[in-house]
Structure formats: C-alpha cells, structure tokens
C-alpha cells in the first residue's frame, strides 16, 4: 500500500466573510503573512525533498481559510502553482477546505480544471440556531446543497464538525453526526471547541457566558461520534486539533489556547477509551469472576489498548482487580480482538 503524504498550504482567514466566535486562524496556524504563489512553490519543493517514498501518494492541501471565497484571481494563482506539480507527475491531487455557502456550479467547474480532488466543508453543526450563535453566517440547508453538488460533480466530499459549541448539547452534537451521515461524506474531522486567544469566545468565557467541555466530556461525546461514523465506513481523518506550538497546553507560554478540552494525544484518549469499553463488555459477558485476561490484538492497536500512560491497564486493575495481558498477532484485523480468560478468582484461590 502506497504511503500517503499531505503537503499543507495554510491560507489563514483568507476569503472568510465571517468572524466565527471560536476562530482566530492566524493564531491557530502560527502564520501571519499572506500566502503567495512563490511561497506555495517554496513549501511544495521543501516537502518533496523530505518525502522518503517517492512513489507515495502526494496531495497538496489548502487549509485554513475559505478557499472558494477567496477572490477568483487569487484562487487561480494558488491553484496554478499546485497544478504544475500534478502536470509534472510529482503530485497526485489537490485538496481544499471551504464554507458550504461558497460552493456553486461555476466554482466546482473551476476546481475541476485544476484537478482538485477533495473538498472539505466546514459544517460545524446541523443546528441552525447554534450556527447563528457561533457567527457562521450560513445554514444547514447550505451544507446539504453544497454536499450534494460536490458529490454530483465527482469530488471526494469531506466534512468538518465541532463539539462543544456555545449552547450545543451532547444531543446536538450526536444529531449533527447523524445528519452528516445522511449526506454521505467519504471522510470527517471532529474538533472539540478550544477557546483561542483574541476570539469572541474568549470574551464570552471571561464574562461567564461560555463553559467549555472538559477533556472527559469531550472524549465521551467523541467516542459516540466515532462509533457512528465507523459503522457507516466513513473515514475519520482527525479527532482534535493537531498539537503545535500554538495549539498546546494553555499553561505553555507560546500557546494560543486559553481553555477547553486540549490534550496532546486527544485521539488516543478517545480510541483508548473505546477499547476499554470493548474489553470490559467482553469480560462482563464471560459470566465468571475474572482475575487475569489475555487480549490478542493487531500490533497497530497496542498503544490504544494499553491506554495513554497505561491508563486502561491501571483502571482494570484498580477498579475490577483484573490483570490485562496483551498479546500481538498480525493475523488479527486492526480494531478487532480475541479475548481469553487465563485465570478466574476460583483458580486464584485454589493456588
């Protein structure tokens, strides 16, 4: 299987017609200057030099702003540079992220000309009140129309959603996932809301008008969403914002995060917690007081089964007095497991 490489080009806040309550793109990306075609070329060249697998699948991704809301001439300037590398066979595809109200037939035809393959829509919520509360400037009807058009024109559709928006409940977040599934995206990103410096949300936090989710609350909601998307074979390409100098622990001096469910290994917390639930459910179905259990898994799953800082192993020991033994087997499909009781309490007492 070919290695997949993403060459990220950040165009922070360029083209965005709205100031969303949670957003400060220049802080999030750590990038202050405007993106030019010369800078795009420089970034691509540097990434291509560093890529080890020259036969790997390489994709240029324009992140950060609402790409299709950028002035048309600027869009074509940036896309033309990326397209050169596709024509030379050095890059396989282009990906953009944009707003659902900045998609129409004319825009999609233009993107086709430059061989854009994937379009990710910043959806955030399926609840129109919450979208308005967050200052998004579009409705969920815009999301539905844009999603259908994108698929009709043969692009790969991606969605980005947020949990913990102002006045959004866990039920709202689960309903957003349910509504997105109906629109048949190929991939999804799930972002818990973090309070970033210089945003309207920071002001609301300071005024006591907004209470961010805790890490535990965010993990519990994301677990349910991941299960929902997994059941429909929708690829979950990110859970939580990527850890950078700017997006890091609020106590770190360079961090732009003021508050919220930040964790450097947030996705691992979610996946580890899902494994913990799965193992515990299997143990409970064994109809025996278990002392020692062996779980056989694919080597890829080891870290998640053990848990962040061996949390799952410790919790099973502390709460249920169960010793967890991990066995690796490449024949086991990733995400699957085989469980076997090595010792029950009766065995333990007989020793």
C-alpha positions in Angstrom: 0.0 0.0 0.0 1.4 3.4 -1.0 2.3 5.9 1.7 0.1 8.9 1.8 1.7 12.4 2.1 -0.1 15.7 2.7 1.6 18.9 1.7 -0.2 21.6 3.8 -0.6 25.1 2.5 -2.2 27.4 5.0 -4.1 30.4 3.8 -5.3 31.7 7.2 -8.6 33.6 7.2 -8.2 34.5 3.5 -11.6 34.7 1.9 -13.6 34.2 5.1 -16.6 36.5 5.0 -17.4 35.9 8.7 -15.7 36.1 12.0 -16.8 32.9 13.7 -16.9 33.1 17.5 -14.3 30.4 18.0 -11.9 31.4 15.2 -8.5 33.1 15.0 -6.9 31.3 12.0 -3.7 33.2 12.2 -3.2 32.1 15.8 -4.1 28.5 15.1 -1.8 28.2 12.1 1.0 30.3 13.5 1.2 32.0 10.2 1.0 35.8 10.0 1.9 36.6 6.4 -0.2 36.3 3.3 0.3 33.2 1.1 1.8 33.9 -2.4 2.5 31.7 -5.3 6.2 32.0 -4.6 5.6 30.8 -1.0 3.4 27.9 -2.2 6.2 26.8 -4.6 8.8 27.0 -1.8 6.6 24.9 0.6 5.9 22.2 -2.0 9.6 22.0 -3.0 10.7 21.6 0.6 8.1 18.9 1.3 9.0 17.0 -1.8 12.7 17.0 -0.8 11.8 15.5 2.6 9.5 12.8 1.3 11.2 9.4 1.5 8.8 7.3 -0.5 9.0 9.0 -3.9 6.3 6.6 -5.3 3.9 7.6 -2.4 0.6 9.3 -3.0 1.2 13.1 -2.6 -1.6 15.6 -2.1 -1.3 19.4 -1.8 -3.9 20.7 0.7 -5.0 24.3 1.0 -6.1 24.6 4.6 -7.1 27.4 7.0 -9.3 29.8 5.1 -12.5 29.5 3.0 -10.6 28.8 -0.2 -13.5 29.3 -2.7 -14.4 32.6 -1.0 -11.0 34.0 -2.0 -11.0 36.5 -4.9 -11.1 34.4 -8.1 -7.8 35.7 -9.4 -6.0 34.7 -6.1 -7.6 31.3 -6.2 -6.3 30.6 -9.7 -2.8 32.0 -8.7 -2.5 29.5 -5.9 -4.1 26.6 -7.7 -2.0 27.1 -10.9 1.2 26.5 -8.8 -0.2 23.3 -7.4 -1.4 22.2 -10.8 2.1 22.5 -12.3 3.3 19.7 -10.0 0.3 17.5 -11.0 1.2 18.0 -14.7 4.8 17.1 -13.9 3.7 13.9 -12.1 5.3 15.0 -8.8 2.0 15.4 -7.0 -1.2 13.3 -7.4 -4.0 15.5 -6.2 -5.2 18.8 -4.6 -7.5 19.2 -1.6 -9.2 22.4 -0.4 -11.3 23.3 2.6 -14.1 25.9 2.4 -17.5 27.1 3.5 -20.7 25.4 2.4 -22.2 28.8 1.2 -19.2 29.3 -1.1 -19.9 26.4 -3.4 -21.8 26.5 -6.7 -21.5 25.0 -10.2 -19.2 27.7 -11.5 -16.8 27.3 -8.6 -16.8 23.5 -9.0 -16.1 23.7 -12.7 -13.1 25.9 -12.0 -11.8 23.5 -9.4 -12.2 20.6 -11.8 -9.9 22.4 -14.3 -7.1 22.4 -11.8 -7.6 18.8 -10.9 -8.9 19.4 -7.3 -9.9 16.0 -6.0 -11.2 16.6 -2.4 -13.4 19.3 -1.0 -13.8 19.6 2.8 -16.7 21.6 4.1 -16.6 23.4 7.5 -20.1 22.3 8.7 -19.6 22.6 12.5 -23.2 21.9 13.4 -26.5 20.8 11.9 -28.5 23.1 14.2 -29.2 26.5 12.6 -29.6 28.2 16.0 -26.1 27.0 17.0 -24.6 28.0 13.7 -26.1 31.5 14.1 -24.9 31.6 17.7 -21.4 30.8 16.5 -21.5 33.5 13.9 -21.1 31.1 11.0 -23.2 33.1 8.5 -24.7 30.0 6.8 -27.5 27.5 7.5 -27.5 23.7 7.4 -29.5 23.9 4.2 -26.4 25.4 2.6 -24.4 22.3 3.8 -26.9 20.0 2.3 -26.9 21.8 -1.1 -23.1 22.1 -1.2 -22.6 18.4 -0.2 -24.9 17.1 -3.0 -23.3 19.4 -5.6 -19.8 18.3 -4.6 -20.7 14.6 -4.9 -22.6 15.2 -8.2 -19.5 16.8 -9.8 -17.4 13.8 -8.8 -15.3 15.3 -6.0 -14.5 13.5 -2.8 -16.6 15.0 0.0 -15.3 15.7 3.5 -17.0 17.3 6.5 -15.6 19.1 9.5 -17.8 19.2 12.6 -17.3 20.7 16.1 -18.5 19.6 19.5 -19.0 21.9 22.5 -20.1 25.0 20.6 -21.9 27.7 22.6 -25.3 26.3 23.7 -24.7 23.0 21.9 -25.5 19.9 23.9 -24.2 16.3 23.6 -27.6 15.5 21.8 -27.0 18.4 19.4 -23.5 17.0 18.6 -24.8 13.5 18.1 -27.6 14.8 15.9 -25.1 16.7 13.7 -23.2 13.4 13.1 -26.4 11.7 12.3 -27.3 14.4 9.7 -23.9 14.4 8.2 -24.0 10.6 7.7 -27.1 11.2 5.6 -25.1 13.4 3.2 -22.6 10.5 2.6 -19.2 12.2 3.1 -16.1 9.9 2.5 -14.3 11.5 5.4 -14.9 13.6 8.5 -12.9 15.6 11.0 -14.1 16.1 14.6 -12.9 19.1 16.5 -13.8 19.8 20.2 -14.0 23.5 20.7 -10.9 25.2 22.2 -11.0 28.8 23.4 -8.4 30.6 21.4 -6.8 34.0 22.4 -8.3 37.0 20.6 -11.6 35.4 19.8 -15.2 36.4 20.7 -15.4 33.1 22.6 -12.6 34.2 24.9 -14.6 37.3 25.7 -17.7 35.1 26.5 -15.5 32.8 28.6 -14.2 35.8 30.6 -17.8 37.1 31.0 -19.0 33.7 32.3 -21.3 33.2 29.2 -19.5 30.1 27.9 -18.3 27.0 29.7 -16.0 24.8 27.6 -16.2 21.0 27.7 -13.8 19.1 30.0 -11.5 16.5 28.4 -13.6 13.7 29.9 -16.8 15.2 28.4 -15.2 15.7 25.0 -13.9 12.1 25.0 -17.2 10.7 25.9 -19.0 12.5 23.1 -16.3 11.8 20.5 -16.4 8.1 21.3 -20.1 8.0 20.3 -19.4 10.0 17.1 -16.5 7.8 16.1 -18.7 4.7 16.6 -21.4 6.3 14.4 -19.1 7.2 11.6 -17.2 3.8 11.8 -20.5 1.9 11.4 -21.0 3.7 8.1 -17.4 3.2 7.0 -16.8 7.0 6.9 -13.0 7.7 7.3 -12.3 9.7 10.5 -9.2 11.6 9.4 -8.8 13.7 12.6 -10.2 13.9 16.1 -9.0 17.0 17.9 -6.8 19.8 16.6 -3.2 18.9 15.8 -0.8 19.7 18.6 1.6 22.6 17.7 3.5 25.3 19.5 0.3 27.5 19.2 -2.2 24.7 19.9 -0.9 23.3 23.1 -1.4 23.2 26.8 -2.8 26.6 28.0 0.0 26.7 30.6 2.6 26.7 27.9 3.8 30.3 27.2 3.6 30.1 23.4 0.1 28.5 23.5 -2.8 30.4 21.9 -5.3 28.1 23.8 -7.0 29.8 26.8 -9.3 26.9 27.8 -11.1 23.9 26.6 -10.5 20.1 26.3 -7.0 20.3 25.0 -4.8 17.1 25.2 -1.7 16.4 23.1 -2.9 12.9 22.4 -6.7 13.5 22.3 -7.5 11.0 19.6 -5.6 8.3 21.6 -7.7 9.1 24.6 -10.8 8.6 22.5 -9.7 5.3 20.9 -8.2 4.0 24.2 -11.5 4.7 26.0 -13.3 2.8 23.2 -11.0 -0.2 23.7 -11.5 -0.1 27.4 -15.3 -0.2 27.0 -15.0 -3.1 24.5 -12.7 -5.2 26.7 -14.9 -4.5 29.8 -18.0 -5.5 27.9 -16.4 -8.8 26.8 -15.2 -9.5 30.4 -18.7 -9.0 31.7 -20.2 -11.4 29.2 -17.8 -14.2 30.3 -20.0 -15.0 33.3 -17.1 -15.5 35.6 -15.2 -13.5 38.1 -12.1 -12.8 36.1 -8.6 -12.3 37.6 -6.4 -12.5 34.6 -7.4 -11.9 30.9 -5.4 -12.1 27.7 -6.4 -9.9 24.8 -4.9 -10.7 21.4 -4.8 -7.7 19.0 -3.1 -6.4 15.9 0.3 -4.7 16.8 -1.1 -1.4 15.4 -3.7 -1.4 18.3 -1.3 -2.0 21.2 -0.9 1.6 22.4 -4.6 2.3 22.3 -5.4 -1.0 24.1 -2.9 -0.2 26.8 -4.1 3.3 27.0 -2.4 6.7 27.4 0.3 6.2 30.1 -1.1 2.7 30.6 -4.4 4.1 31.8 -6.5 1.1 30.7 -4.3 -1.4 32.3 -4.3 0.6 35.5 -8.1 1.2 35.6 -8.9 -2.5 35.1 -6.5 -3.3 37.9 -7.7 -0.6 40.3 -11.5 -0.9 39.6 -12.0 -4.6 38.8 -8.8 -6.2 40.1 -8.2 -7.6 36.6 -4.7 -8.1 35.2 -4.6 -7.4 31.5 -2.1 -9.3 29.3 -1.6 -8.0 25.8 -0.7 -10.5 23.0 0.1 -9.3 19.5 -0.9 -11.1 16.3 -0.7 -9.6 12.8 -3.4 -12.1 11.7 -6.0 -10.2 13.8 -7.7 -7.5 11.8 -7.0 -3.9 13.1 -9.7 -2.8 15.5 -10.6 -6.5 16.3 -9.6 -8.6 19.3 -9.7 -12.1 20.8 -10.1 -12.4 24.5 -9.3 -15.4 26.7 -9.6 -15.8 30.4 -6.3 -17.0 31.8 -7.3 -17.1 35.4 -10.5 -16.7 37.4 -10.8 -16.0 41.1 -11.6 -19.6 41.7 -8.2 -20.5 40.1 -6.5 -17.9 42.1 -8.0 -19.2 45.4 -7.0 -22.8 44.6 -3.4 -21.9 44.1 
